[in-house]
Amino acid sequence: MTTPLFWLGLSILLVAICLAVVLAVAIPAFLELARAARSAEKLFDTLARDLPPTLEALRLTGLEVQELTDGLGDGVESAGRVVKQVDRSLQETKQQVQSAEITTRSMVTGAKAAWKTLTTPKPPRRAKPQAGQPASDPSPTVPTPEKTHANGHSHAVQQDMTPKGTDSSVS
């Protein structure tokens, strides 16, 4: 058993057995790889056929989304303009209401003054002195302090002390 030829034959036999086992295991793996390659080829064909239309649809969807975004931006700007216009209209209405309020107050004040003027009894008129007669006034008058008008002029005002309902004229 020490002959080298024996060991050489035994080594070749073991290598042959190992190769046979490797081939026996590799053949089903190669068949499985061939099947996977065919499946991959079918997948690639499907992708080549379906992917371009899908990508085109995605591109069109992106464009539509961009158009909608632009439209939404225009809508927001339009809404902003409408809000500003409504705000301006409200301010103008407020100014008109204030002006109407001032006008109404002025009219009410004028009506009160007119009513007071109409309802206040007028003092009787004095008779004018005749030519040649001295001007004598039996009713006493009391001077009052000077009143200043808005234009800056002042004048003295006298009050008539004649009792109401009596005639101060001398006939």
C-alpha positions as semicolon CSV with decimal commas, in nm:
position;residue;x (nm);y (nm);z (nm)
1;M;0,000;0,000;0,000
2;T;0,279;0,219;-0,017
3;T;0,298;0,231;-0,387
4;P;0,246;0,568;-0,541
5;L;0,042;0,429;-0,822
6;F;-0,218;0,312;-0,583
7;W;-0,243;0,656;-0,426
8;L;-0,265;0,819;-0,766
9;G;-0,553;0,595;-0,872
10;L;-0,732;0,652;-0,545
11;S;-0,696;1,031;-0,583
12;I;-0,830;1,022;-0,938
13;L;-1,123;0,810;-0,825
14;L;-1,207;1,052;-0,543
15;V;-1,183;1,349;-0,780
16;A;-1,415;1,174;-1,026
17;I;-1,666;1,097;-0,751
18;C;-1,655;1,460;-0,633
19;L;-1,707;1,584;-0,988
20;A;-2,002;1,349;-1,032
21;V;-2,157;1,474;-0,706
22;V;-2,096;1,837;-0,806
23;L;-2,255;1,776;-1,145
24;A;-2,547;1,594;-0,987
25;V;-2,609;1,892;-0,758
26;A;-2,530;2,161;-1,021
27;I;-2,767;2,032;-1,293
28;P;-3,087;2,114;-1,100
29;A;-2,937;2,450;-0,997
30;F;-2,855;2,527;-1,362
31;L;-3,208;2,429;-1,462
32;E;-3,346;2,659;-1,190
33;L;-3,119;2,941;-1,311
34;A;-3,249;2,888;-1,669
35;R;-3,608;2,908;-1,541
36;A;-3,526;3,229;-1,345
37;A;-3,361;3,377;-1,654
38;R;-3,677;3,312;-1,859
39;S;-3,892;3,473;-1,585
40;A;-3,660;3,773;-1,575
41;E;-3,679;3,800;-1,953
42;K;-4,060;3,799;-1,937
43;L;-4,049;4,064;-1,661
44;F;-3,817;4,283;-1,866
45;D;-4,045;4,248;-2,171
46;T;-4,346;4,344;-1,958
47;L;-4,158;4,641;-1,814
48;A;-4,044;4,751;-2,159
49;R;-4,401;4,730;-2,280
50;D;-4,581;4,885;-1,978
51;L;-4,328;5,124;-1,826
52;P;-4,323;5,397;-2,097
53;P;-4,703;5,452;-2,090
54;T;-4,694;5,451;-1,710
55;L;-4,412;5,705;-1,707
56;E;-4,603;5,917;-1,960
57;A;-4,914;5,902;-1,740
58;L;-4,705;6,007;-1,439
59;R;-4,561;6,298;-1,637
60;L;-4,910;6,409;-1,745
61;T;-5,034;6,377;-1,388
62;G;-4,745;6,596;-1,273
63;L;-4,839;6,857;-1,534
64;E;-5,204;6,846;-1,426
65;V;-5,104;6,886;-1,063
66;Q;-4,889;7,184;-1,161
67;E;-5,182;7,339;-1,352
68;L;-5,411;7,284;-1,053
69;T;-5,152;7,441;-0,825
70;D;-5,126;7,743;-1,055
71;G;-5,508;7,765;-1,069
72;L;-5,526;7,742;-0,692
73;G;-5,268;8,020;-0,662
74;D;-5,474;8,235;-0,899
75;G;-5,784;8,157;-0,693
76;V;-5,609;8,258;-0,372
77;E;-5,492;8,583;-0,532
78;S;-5,845;8,650;-0,659
79;A;-5,987;8,581;-0,313
80;G;-5,731;8,822;-0,166
81;R;-5,841;9,093;-0,410
82;V;-6,208;9,029;-0,323
83;V;-6,129;9,055;0,049
84;K;-5,945;9,385;-0,007
85;Q;-6,238;9,517;-0,213
86;V;-6,488;9,416;0,056
87;D;-6,268;9,583;0,318
88;R;-6,258;9,902;0,111
89;S;-6,636;9,889;0,066
90;L;-6,684;9,846;0,440
91;Q;-6,461;10,147;0,510
92;E;-6,650;10,357;0,257
93;T;-6,982;10,247;0,406
94;K;-6,857;10,335;0,754
95;Q;-6,756;10,682;0,631
96;Q;-7,097;10,728;0,465
97;V;-7,276;10,620;0,784
98;Q;-7,067;10,868;0,985
99;S;-7,148;11,142;0,734
100;A;-7,519;11,054;0,750
101;E;-7,501;11,056;1,130
102;I;-7,345;11,405;1,128
103;T;-7,606;11,527;0,878
104;T;-7,887;11,378;1,087
105;R;-7,755;11,537;1,405
106;S;-7,727;11,873;1,226
107;M;-8,083;11,842;1,100
108;V;-8,215;11,748;1,444
109;T;-8,027;12,038;1,603
110;G;-8,161;12,275;1,336
111;A;-8,514;12,144;1,387
112;K;-8,483;12,192;1,764
113;A;-8,356;12,547;1,716
114;A;-8,637;12,621;1,472
115;W;-8,897;12,478;1,708
116;K;-8,756;12,676;1,998
117;T;-8,758;12,991;1,784
118;L;-9,114;12,929;1,670
119;T;-9,247;12,850;2,017
120;T;-9,070;13,130;2,206
121;P;-9,299;13,436;2,241
122;K;-9,169;13,753;2,081
123;P;-9,136;14,067;2,294
124;P;-9,374;14,350;2,196
125;R;-9,235;14,617;1,967
126;R;-9,164;14,964;2,096
127;A;-9,322;15,262;1,938
128;K;-9,093;15,491;1,749
129;P;-9,072;15,843;1,891
130;Q;-9,247;16,100;1,681
131;A;-9,065;16,392;1,539
132;G;-9,034;16,661;1,797
133;Q;-9,096;16,431;2,093
134;P;-8,809;16,323;2,308
135;A;-8,731;15,958;2,294
136;S;-8,833;15,831;2,631
137;D;-8,855;15,472;2,716
138;P;-9,040;15,394;3,035
139;S;-8,900;15,042;3,047
140;P;-8,563;15,007;3,209
141;T;-8,289;14,837;3,017
142;V;-7,996;14,667;3,179
143;P;-7,673;14,640;2,987
144;T;-7,518;14,294;2,979
145;P;-7,159;14,201;2,918
146;E;-7,035;14,204;2,563
147;K;-7,072;13,890;2,358
148;T;-6,805;13,788;2,112
149;H;-6,911;13,625;1,786
150;A;-6,719;13,359;1,595
151;N;-6,586;13,624;1,355
152;G;-6,410;13,805;1,642
153;H;-6,646;14,113;1,662
154;S;-6,815;14,197;1,988
155;H;-7,120;14,405;2,071
156;A;-7,314;14,495;2,382
157;V;-7,650;14,332;2,433
158;Q;-7,929;14,500;2,627
159;Q;-8,213;14,313;2,784
160;D;-8,562;14,445;2,786
161;M;-8,697;14,444;3,143
162;T;-9,058;14,507;3,042
163;P;-9,293;14,247;3,184
164;K;-9,440;14,023;2,919
165;G;-9,788;14,091;2,809
166;T;-9,772;14,471;2,872
167;D;-9,736;14,732;2,608
168;S;-9,438;14,955;2,652
169;S;-9,534;15,205;2,387
170;V;-9,677;15,541;2,492
171;S;-9,968;15,665;2,287
